[in-house]
Amino acid sequence: MVTQPLIFSGGRLRLNYSTSAAGSVRVELQEESGAALAGFTLDDMDPMYGDELDEAVSWKGGADLSALQGKPVRLRVALKDADLFAFRFAGN
């Protein structure tokens, strides 16, 4: 899934999701044009497993997104035997 460009406030991306035992959720941040943002690619993300109501997404470079606030970004979400119920941007 890829979102339309959106502008957010807050420093962290949080997800409500559920995966099977073999499933996972990964998220990539992209520029408005669709190009992946360095440090926020699918390969940079620590995959998420389990059943969580409000879990923070993190990449190898960390989880702080405050430098991207106010800029249009797209979210690319890769689900492997998983459901994504909601996402939100929240403060640090």
Phi and psi restraints in degrees (range 20) as a CNS / XPLOR table:
assign (resid 1 and name C) (resid 2 and name N)
       (resid 2 and name CA) (resid 2 and name C) 1.0 -128.0 20.0 2
assign (resid 2 and name N) (resid 2 and name CA)
       (resid 2 and name C) (resid 3 and name N) 1.0 129.4 20.0 2
assign (resid 2 and name C) (resid 3 and name N)
       (resid 3 and name CA) (resid 3 and name C) 1.0 -80.7 20.0 2
assign (resid 3 and name N) (resid 3 and name CA)
       (resid 3 and name C) (resid 4 and name N) 1.0 164.9 20.0 2
assign (resid 3 and name C) (resid 4 and name N)
       (resid 4 and name CA) (resid 4 and name C) 1.0 -68.9 20.0 2
assign (resid 4 and name N) (resid 4 and name CA)
       (resid 4 and name C) (resid 5 and name N) 1.0 159.3 20.0 2
assign (resid 4 and name C) (resid 5 and name N)
       (resid 5 and name CA) (resid 5 and name C) 1.0 -57.7 20.0 2
assign (resid 5 and name N) (resid 5 and name CA)
       (resid 5 and name C) (resid 6 and name N) 1.0 137.9 20.0 2
assign (resid 5 and name C) (resid 6 and name N)
       (resid 6 and name CA) (resid 6 and name C) 1.0 -138.2 20.0 2
assign (resid 6 and name N) (resid 6 and name CA)
       (resid 6 and name C) (resid 7 and name N) 1.0 155.5 20.0 2
assign (resid 6 and name C) (resid 7 and name N)
       (resid 7 and name CA) (resid 7 and name C) 1.0 -115.0 20.0 2
assign (resid 7 and name N) (resid 7 and name CA)
       (resid 7 and name C) (resid 8 and name N) 1.0 130.3 20.0 2
assign (resid 7 and name C) (resid 8 and name N)
       (resid 8 and name CA) (resid 8 and name C) 1.0 -125.6 20.0 2
assign (resid 8 and name N) (resid 8 and name CA)
       (resid 8 and name C) (resid 9 and name N) 1.0 165.3 20.0 2
assign (resid 8 and name C) (resid 9 and name N)
       (resid 9 and name CA) (resid 9 and name C) 1.0 -127.1 20.0 2
assign (resid 9 and name N) (resid 9 and name CA)
       (resid 9 and name C) (resid 10 and name N) 1.0 154.7 20.0 2
assign (resid 9 and name C) (resid 10 and name N)
       (resid 10 and name CA) (resid 10 and name C) 1.0 111.9 20.0 2
assign (resid 10 and name N) (resid 10 and name CA)
       (resid 10 and name C) (resid 11 and name N) 1.0 162.1 20.0 2
assign (resid 10 and name C) (resid 11 and name N)
       (resid 11 and name CA) (resid 11 and name C) 1.0 -108.1 20.0 2
assign (resid 11 and name N) (resid 11 and name CA)
       (resid 11 and name C) (resid 12 and name N) 1.0 -3.9 20.0 2
assign (resid 11 and name C) (resid 12 and name N)
       (resid 12 and name CA) (resid 12 and name C) 1.0 -138.8 20.0 2
assign (resid 12 and name N) (resid 12 and name CA)
       (resid 12 and name C) (resid 13 and name N) 1.0 145.8 20.0 2
assign (resid 12 and name C) (resid 13 and name N)
       (resid 13 and name CA) (resid 13 and name C) 1.0 -98.0 20.0 2
assign (resid 13 and name N) (resid 13 and name CA)
       (resid 13 and name C) (resid 14 and name N) 1.0 128.4 20.0 2
assign (resid 13 and name C) (resid 14 and name N)
       (resid 14 and name CA) (resid 14 and name C) 1.0 -122.6 20.0 2
assign (resid 14 and name N) (resid 14 and name CA)
       (resid 14 and name C) (resid 15 and name N) 1.0 142.4 20.0 2
assign (resid 14 and name C) (resid 15 and name N)
       (resid 15 and name CA) (resid 15 and name C) 1.0 -123.3 20.0 2
assign (resid 15 and name N) (resid 15 and name CA)
       (resid 15 and name C) (resid 16 and name N) 1.0 148.5 20.0 2
assign (resid 15 and name C) (resid 16 and name N)
       (resid 16 and name CA) (resid 16 and name C) 1.0 -112.1 20.0 2
assign (resid 16 and name N) (resid 16 and name CA)
       (resid 16 and name C) (resid 17 and name N) 1.0 113.2 20.0 2
assign (resid 16 and name C) (resid 17 and name N)
       (resid 17 and name CA) (resid 17 and name C) 1.0 -150.0 20.0 2
assign (resid 17 and name N) (resid 17 and name CA)
       (resid 17 and name C) (resid 18 and name N) 1.0 167.9 20.0 2
assign (resid 17 and name C) (resid 18 and name N)
       (resid 18 and name CA) (resid 18 and name C) 1.0 -146.4 20.0 2
assign (resid 18 and name N) (resid 18 and name CA)
       (resid 18 and name C) (resid 19 and name N) 1.0 134.6 20.0 2
assign (resid 18 and name C) (resid 19 and name N)
       (resid 19 and name CA) (resid 19 and name C) 1.0 -123.3 20.0 2
assign (resid 19 and name N) (resid 19 and name CA)
       (resid 19 and name C) (resid 20 and name N) 1.0 159.2 20.0 2
assign (resid 19 and name C) (resid 20 and name N)
       (resid 20 and name CA) (resid 20 and name C) 1.0 -77.0 20.0 2
assign (resid 20 and name N) (resid 20 and name CA)
       (resid 20 and name C) (resid 21 and name N) 1.0 179.3 20.0 2
assign (resid 20 and name C) (resid 21 and name N)
       (resid 21 and name CA) (resid 21 and name C) 1.0 -62.0 20.0 2
assign (resid 21 and name N) (resid 21 and name CA)
       (resid 21 and name C) (resid 22 and name N) 1.0 -29.9 20.0 2
assign (resid 21 and name C) (resid 22 and name N)
       (resid 22 and name CA) (resid 22 and name C) 1.0 -101.4 20.0 2
assign (resid 22 and name N) (resid 22 and name CA)
       (resid 22 and name C) (resid 23 and name N) 1.0 0.9 20.0 2
assign (resid 22 and name C) (resid 23 and name N)
       (resid 23 and name CA) (resid 23 and name C) 1.0 -91.6 20.0 2
assign (resid 23 and name N) (resid 23 and name CA)
       (resid 23 and name C) (resid 24 and name N) 1.0 174.4 20.0 2
assign (resid 23 and name C) (resid 24 and name N)
       (resid 24 and name CA) (resid 24 and name C) 1.0 -161.8 20.0 2
assign (resid 24 and name N) (resid 24 and name CA)
       (resid 24 and name C) (resid 25 and name N) 1.0 163.3 20.0 2
assign (resid 24 and name C) (resid 25 and name N)
       (resid 25 and name CA) (resid 25 and name C) 1.0 -126.3 20.0 2
assign (resid 25 and name N) (resid 25 and name CA)
       (resid 25 and name C) (resid 26 and name N) 1.0 133.2 20.0 2
assign (resid 25 and name C) (resid 26 and name N)
       (resid 26 and name CA) (resid 26 and name C) 1.0 -134.7 20.0 2
assign (resid 26 and name N) (resid 26 and name CA)
       (resid 26 and name C) (resid 27 and name N) 1.0 148.7 20.0 2
assign (resid 26 and name C) (resid 27 and name N)
       (resid 27 and name CA) (resid 27 and name C) 1.0 -131.7 20.0 2
assign (resid 27 and name N) (resid 27 and name CA)
       (resid 27 and name C) (resid 28 and name N) 1.0 138.5 20.0 2
assign (resid 27 and name C) (resid 28 and name N)
       (resid 28 and name CA) (resid 28 and name C) 1.0 -120.8 20.0 2
assign (resid 28 and name N) (resid 28 and name CA)
       (resid 28 and name C) (resid 29 and name N) 1.0 138.8 20.0 2
assign (resid 28 and name C) (resid 29 and name N)
       (resid 29 and name CA) (resid 29 and name C) 1.0 -97.5 20.0 2
assign (resid 29 and name N) (resid 29 and name CA)
       (resid 29 and name C) (resid 30 and name N) 1.0 135.2 20.0 2
assign (resid 29 and name C) (resid 30 and name N)
       (resid 30 and name CA) (resid 30 and name C) 1.0 -126.0 20.0 2
assign (resid 30 and name N) (resid 30 and name CA)
       (resid 30 and name C) (resid 31 and name N) 1.0 155.1 20.0 2
assign (resid 30 and name C) (resid 31 and name N)
       (resid 31 and name CA) (resid 31 and name C) 1.0 -66.9 20.0 2
assign (resid 31 and name N) (resid 31 and name CA)
       (resid 31 and name C) (resid 32 and name N) 1.0 167.3 20.0 2
assign (resid 31 and name C) (resid 32 and name N)
       (resid 32 and name CA) (resid 32 and name C) 1.0 -55.8 20.0 2
assign (resid 32 and name N) (resid 32 and name CA)
       (resid 32 and name C) (resid 33 and name N) 1.0 -32.2 20.0 2
assign (resid 32 and name C) (resid 33 and name N)
       (resid 33 and name CA) (resid 33 and name C) 1.0 -74.1 20.0 2
assign (resid 33 and name N) (resid 33 and name CA)
       (resid 33 and name C) (resid 34 and name N) 1.0 -15.5 20.0 2
assign (resid 33 and name C) (resid 34 and name N)
       (resid 34 and name CA) (resid 34 and name C) 1.0 104.6 20.0 2
assign (resid 34 and name N) (resid 34 and name CA)
       (resid 34 and name C) (resid 35 and name N) 1.0 -3.7 20.0 2
assign (resid 34 and name C) (resid 35 and name N)
       (resid 35 and name CA) (resid 35 and name C) 1.0 -75.7 20.0 2
assign (resid 35 and name N) (resid 35 and name CA)
       (resid 35 and name C) (resid 36 and name N) 1.0 135.9 20.0 2
assign (resid 35 and name C) (resid 36 and name N)
       (resid 36 and name CA) (resid 36 and name C) 1.0 -64.8 20.0 2
assign (resid 36 and name N) (resid 36 and name CA)
       (resid 36 and name C) (resid 37 and name N) 1.0 140.4 20.0 2
assign (resid 36 and name C) (resid 37 and name N)
       (resid 37 and name CA) (resid 37 and name C) 1.0 -82.8 20.0 2
assign (resid 37 and name N) (resid 37 and name CA)
       (resid 37 and name C) (resid 38 and name N) 1.0 129.8 20.0 2
assign (resid 37 and name C) (resid 38 and name N)
       (resid 38 and name CA) (resid 38 and name C) 1.0 -56.9 20.0 2
assign (resid 38 and name N) (resid 38 and name CA)
       (resid 38 and name C) (resid 39 and name N) 1.0 132.2 20.0 2
assign (resid 38 and name C) (resid 39 and name N)
       (resid 39 and name CA) (resid 39 and name C) 1.0 89.4 20.0 2
assign (resid 39 and name N) (resid 39 and name CA)
       (resid 39 and name C) (resid 40 and name N) 1.0 -10.5 20.0 2
assign (resid 39 and name C) (resid 40 and name N)
       (resid 40 and name CA) (resid 40 and name C) 1.0 -126.9 20.0 2
assign (resid 40 and name N) (resid 40 and name CA)
       (resid 40 and name C) (resid 41 and name N) 1.0 30.1 20.0 2
assign (resid 40 and name C) (resid 41 and name N)
       (resid 41 and name CA) (resid 41 and name C) 1.0 -82.6 20.0 2
assign (resid 41 and name N) (resid 41 and name CA)
       (resid 41 and name C) (resid 42 and name N) 1.0 169.6 20.0 2
assign (resid 41 and name C) (resid 42 and name N)
       (resid 42 and name CA) (resid 42 and name C) 1.0 -58.1 20.0 2
assign (resid 42 and name N) (resid 42 and name CA)
       (resid 42 and name C) (resid 43 and name N) 1.0 -41.0 20.0 2
assign (resid 42 and name C) (resid 43 and name N)
       (resid 43 and name CA) (resid 43 and name C) 1.0 -68.9 20.0 2
assign (resid 43 and name N) (resid 43 and name CA)
       (resid 43 and name C) (resid 44 and name N) 1.0 -24.5 20.0 2
assign (resid 43 and name C) (resid 44 and name N)
       (resid 44 and name CA) (resid 44 and name C) 1.0 -80.8 20.0 2
assign (resid 44 and name N) (resid 44 and name CA)
       (resid 44 and name C) (resid 45 and name N) 1.0 -17.1 20.0 2
assign (resid 44 and name C) (resid 45 and name N)
       (resid 45 and name CA) (resid 45 and name C) 1.0 -83.7 20.0 2
assign (resid 45 and name N) (resid 45 and name CA)
       (resid 45 and name C) (resid 46 and name N) 1.0 142.1 20.0 2
assign (resid 45 and name C) (resid 46 and name N)
       (resid 46 and name CA) (resid 46 and name C) 1.0 -79.2 20.0 2
assign (resid 46 and name N) (resid 46 and name CA)
       (resid 46 and name C) (resid 47 and name N) 1.0 113.3 20.0 2
assign (resid 46 and name C) (resid 47 and name N)
       (resid 47 and name CA) (resid 47 and name C) 1.0 -56.5 20.0 2
assign (resid 47 and name N) (resid 47 and name CA)
       (resid 47 and name C) (resid 48 and name N) 1.0 149.0 20.0 2
assign (resid 47 and name C) (resid 48 and name N)
       (resid 48 and name CA) (resid 48 and name C) 1.0 -108.6 20.0 2
assign (resid 48 and name N) (resid 48 and name CA)
       (resid 48 and name C) (resid 49 and name N) 1.0 137.8 20.0 2
assign (resid 48 and name C) (resid 49 and name N)
       (resid 49 and name CA) (resid 49 and name C) 1.0 -131.3 20.0 2
assign (resid 49 and name N) (resid 49 and name CA)
       (resid 49 and name C) (resid 50 and name N) 1.0 154.0 20.0 2
assign (resid 49 and name C) (resid 50 and name N)
       (resid 50 and name CA) (resid 50 and name C) 1.0 105.7 20.0 2
assign (resid 50 and name N) (resid 50 and name CA)
       (resid 50 and name C) (resid 51 and name N) 1.0 -150.7 20.0 2
assign (resid 50 and name C) (resid 51 and name N)
       (resid 51 and name CA) (resid 51 and name C) 1.0 -136.9 20.0 2
assign (resid 51 and name N) (resid 51 and name CA)
       (resid 51 and name C) (resid 52 and name N) 1.0 102.3 20.0 2
assign (resid 51 and name C) (resid 52 and name N)
       (resid 52 and name CA) (resid 52 and name C) 1.0 -126.7 20.0 2
assign (resid 52 and name N) (resid 52 and name CA)
       (resid 52 and name C) (resid 53 and name N) 1.0 141.6 20.0 2
assign (resid 52 and name C) (resid 53 and name N)
       (resid 53 and name CA) (resid 53 and name C) 1.0 -86.4 20.0 2
assign (resid 53 and name N) (resid 53 and name CA)
       (resid 53 and name C) (resid 54 and name N) 1.0 -32.0 20.0 2
assign (resid 53 and name C) (resid 54 and name N)
       (resid 54 and name CA) (resid 54 and name C) 1.0 -156.0 20.0 2
assign (resid 54 and name N) (resid 54 and name CA)
       (resid 54 and name C) (resid 55 and name N) 1.0 69.8 20.0 2
assign (resid 54 and name C) (resid 55 and name N)
       (resid 55 and name CA) (resid 55 and name C) 1.0 -102.4 20.0 2
assign (resid 55 and name N) (resid 55 and name CA)
       (resid 55 and name C) (resid 56 and name N) 1.0 135.3 20.0 2
assign (resid 55 and name C) (resid 56 and name N)
       (resid 56 and name CA) (resid 56 and name C) 1.0 -77.2 20.0 2
assign (resid 56 and name N) (resid 56 and name CA)
       (resid 56 and name C) (resid 57 and name N) 1.0 137.1 20.0 2
assign (resid 56 and name C) (resid 57 and name N)
       (resid 57 and name CA) (resid 57 and name C) 1.0 -83.1 20.0 2
assign (resid 57 and name N) (resid 57 and name CA)
       (resid 57 and name C) (resid 58 and name N) 1.0 140.4 20.0 2
assign (resid 57 and name C) (resid 58 and name N)
       (resid 58 and name CA) (resid 58 and name C) 1.0 -136.4 20.0 2
assign (resid 58 and name N) (resid 58 and name CA)
       (resid 58 and name C) (resid 59 and name N) 1.0 148.8 20.0 2
assign (resid 58 and name C) (resid 59 and name N)
       (resid 59 and name CA) (resid 59 and name C) 1.0 -116.0 20.0 2
assign (resid 59 and name N) (resid 59 and name CA)
       (resid 59 and name C) (resid 60 and name N) 1.0 170.8 20.0 2
assign (resid 59 and name C) (resid 60 and name N)
       (resid 60 and name CA) (resid 60 and name C) 1.0 -57.5 20.0 2
assign (resid 60 and name N) (resid 60 and name CA)
       (resid 60 and name C) (resid 61 and name N) 1.0 -30.0 20.0 2
assign (resid 60 and name C) (resid 61 and name N)
       (resid 61 and name CA) (resid 61 and name C) 1.0 -83.1 20.0 2
assign (resid 61 and name N) (resid 61 and name CA)
       (resid 61 and name C) (resid 62 and name N) 1.0 -2.8 20.0 2
assign (resid 61 and name C) (resid 62 and name N)
       (resid 62 and name CA) (resid 62 and name C) 1.0 120.0 20.0 2
assign (resid 62 and name N) (resid 62 and name CA)
       (resid 62 and name C) (resid 63 and name N) 1.0 -168.2 20.0 2
assign (resid 62 and name C) (resid 63 and name N)
       (resid 63 and name CA) (resid 63 and name C) 1.0 -119.0 20.0 2
assign (resid 63 and name N) (resid 63 and name CA)
       (resid 63 and name C) (resid 64 and name N) 1.0 -4.4 20.0 2
assign (resid 63 and name C) (resid 64 and name N)
       (resid 64 and name CA) (resid 64 and name C) 1.0 -76.7 20.0 2
assign (resid 64 and name N) (resid 64 and name CA)
       (resid 64 and name C) (resid 65 and name N) 1.0 118.5 20.0 2
assign (resid 64 and name C) (resid 65 and name N)
       (resid 65 and name CA) (resid 65 and name C) 1.0 -109.2 20.0 2
assign (resid 65 and name N) (resid 65 and name CA)
       (resid 65 and name C) (resid 66 and name N) 1.0 10.3 20.0 2
assign (resid 65 and name C) (resid 66 and name N)
       (resid 66 and name CA) (resid 66 and name C) 1.0 -58.6 20.0 2
assign (resid 66 and name N) (resid 66 and name CA)
       (resid 66 and name C) (resid 67 and name N) 1.0 -28.6 20.0 2
assign (resid 66 and name C) (resid 67 and name N)
       (resid 67 and name CA) (resid 67 and name C) 1.0 -69.1 20.0 2
assign (resid 67 and name N) (resid 67 and name CA)
       (resid 67 and name C) (resid 68 and name N) 1.0 -17.1 20.0 2
assign (resid 67 and name C) (resid 68 and name N)
       (resid 68 and name CA) (resid 68 and name C) 1.0 -98.7 20.0 2
assign (resid 68 and name N) (resid 68 and name CA)
       (resid 68 and name C) (resid 69 and name N) 1.0 -3.4 20.0 2
assign (resid 68 and name C) (resid 69 and name N)
       (resid 69 and name CA) (resid 69 and name C) 1.0 -55.9 20.0 2
assign (resid 69 and name N) (resid 69 and name CA)
       (resid 69 and name C) (resid 70 and name N) 1.0 138.7 20.0 2
assign (resid 69 and name C) (resid 70 and name N)
       (resid 70 and name CA) (resid 70 and name C) 1.0 80.7 20.0 2
assign (resid 70 and name N) (resid 70 and name CA)
       (resid 70 and name C) (resid 71 and name N) 1.0 -2.7 20.0 2
assign (resid 70 and name C) (resid 71 and name N)
       (resid 71 and name CA) (resid 71 and name C) 1.0 -106.0 20.0 2
assign (resid 71 and name N) (resid 71 and name CA)
       (resid 71 and name C) (resid 72 and name N) 1.0 140.7 20.0 2
assign (resid 71 and name C) (resid 72 and name N)
       (resid 72 and name CA) (resid 72 and name C) 1.0 -68.9 20.0 2
assign (resid 72 and name N) (resid 72 and name CA)
       (resid 72 and name C) (resid 73 and name N) 1.0 129.8 20.0 2
assign (resid 72 and name C) (resid 73 and name N)
       (resid 73 and name CA) (resid 73 and name C) 1.0 -135.7 20.0 2
assign (resid 73 and name N) (resid 73 and name CA)
       (resid 73 and name C) (resid 74 and name N) 1.0 159.1 20.0 2
assign (resid 73 and name C) (resid 74 and name N)
       (resid 74 and name CA) (resid 74 and name C) 1.0 -113.5 20.0 2
assign (resid 74 and name N) (resid 74 and name CA)
       (resid 74 and name C) (resid 75 and name N) 1.0 150.4 20.0 2
assign (resid 74 and name C) (resid 75 and name N)
       (resid 75 and name CA) (resid 75 and name C) 1.0 -106.7 20.0 2
assign (resid 75 and name N) (resid 75 and name CA)
       (resid 75 and name C) (resid 76 and name N) 1.0 128.8 20.0 2
assign (resid 75 and name C) (resid 76 and name N)
       (resid 76 and name CA) (resid 76 and name C) 1.0 -109.2 20.0 2
assign (resid 76 and name N) (resid 76 and name CA)
       (resid 76 and name C) (resid 77 and name N) 1.0 118.2 20.0 2
assign (resid 76 and name C) (resid 77 and name N)
       (resid 77 and name CA) (resid 77 and name C) 1.0 -111.7 20.0 2
assign (resid 77 and name N) (resid 77 and name CA)
       (resid 77 and name C) (resid 78 and name N) 1.0 125.1 20.0 2
assign (resid 77 and name C) (resid 78 and name N)
       (resid 78 and name CA) (resid 78 and name C) 1.0 -108.9 20.0 2
assign (resid 78 and name N) (resid 78 and name CA)
       (resid 78 and name C) (resid 79 and name N) 1.0 115.3 20.0 2
assign (resid 78 and name C) (resid 79 and name N)
       (resid 79 and name CA) (resid 79 and name C) 1.0 -108.3 20.0 2
assign (resid 79 and name N) (resid 79 and name CA)
       (resid 79 and name C) (resid 80 and name N) 1.0 129.6 20.0 2
assign (resid 79 and name C) (resid 80 and name N)
       (resid 80 and name CA) (resid 80 and name C) 1.0 -119.7 20.0 2
assign (resid 80 and name N) (resid 80 and name CA)
       (resid 80 and name C) (resid 81 and name N) 1.0 106.8 20.0 2
assign (resid 80 and name C) (resid 81 and name N)
       (resid 81 and name CA) (resid 81 and name C) 1.0 47.8 20.0 2
assign (resid 81 and name N) (resid 81 and name CA)
       (resid 81 and name C) (resid 82 and name N) 1.0 55.0 20.0 2
assign (resid 81 and name C) (resid 82 and name N)
       (resid 82 and name CA) (resid 82 and name C) 1.0 -147.3 20.0 2
assign (resid 82 and name N) (resid 82 and name CA)
       (resid 82 and name C) (resid 83 and name N) 1.0 162.7 20.0 2
assign (resid 82 and name C) (resid 83 and name N)
       (resid 83 and name CA) (resid 83 and name C) 1.0 -124.0 20.0 2
assign (resid 83 and name N) (resid 83 and name CA)
       (resid 83 and name C) (resid 84 and name N) 1.0 136.1 20.0 2
assign (resid 83 and name C) (resid 84 and name N)
       (resid 84 and name CA) (resid 84 and name C) 1.0 -111.0 20.0 2
assign (resid 84 and name N) (resid 84 and name CA)
       (resid 84 and name C) (resid 85 and name N) 1.0 118.7 20.0 2
assign (resid 84 and name C) (resid 85 and name N)
       (resid 85 and name CA) (resid 85 and name C) 1.0 -94.7 20.0 2
assign (resid 85 and name N) (resid 85 and name CA)
       (resid 85 and name C) (resid 86 and name N) 1.0 -35.1 20.0 2
assign (resid 85 and name C) (resid 86 and name N)
       (resid 86 and name CA) (resid 86 and name C) 1.0 -164.1 20.0 2
assign (resid 86 and name N) (resid 86 and name CA)
       (resid 86 and name C) (resid 87 and name N) 1.0 155.8 20.0 2
assign (resid 86 and name C) (resid 87 and name N)
       (resid 87 and name CA) (resid 87 and name C) 1.0 -138.0 20.0 2
assign (resid 87 and name N) (resid 87 and name CA)
       (resid 87 and name C) (resid 88 and name N) 1.0 155.2 20.0 2
assign (resid 87 and name C) (resid 88 and name N)
       (resid 88 and name CA) (resid 88 and name C) 1.0 -155.2 20.0 2
assign (resid 88 and name N) (resid 88 and name CA)
       (resid 88 and name C) (resid 89 and name N) 1.0 155.8 20.0 2
assign (resid 88 and name C) (resid 89 and name N)
       (resid 89 and name CA) (resid 89 and name C) 1.0 -103.0 20.0 2
assign (resid 89 and name N) (resid 89 and name CA)
       (resid 89 and name C) (resid 90 and name N) 1.0 133.6 20.0 2
assign (resid 89 and name C) (resid 90 and name N)
       (resid 90 and name CA) (resid 90 and name C) 1.0 -133.3 20.0 2
assign (resid 90 and name N) (resid 90 and name CA)
       (resid 90 and name C) (resid 91 and name N) 1.0 166.6 20.0 2
assign (resid 90 and name C) (resid 91 and name N)
       (resid 91 and name CA) (resid 91 and name C) 1.0 -64.9 20.0 2
assign (resid 91 and name N) (resid 91 and name CA)
       (resid 91 and name C) (resid 92 and name N) 1.0 168.1 20.0 2
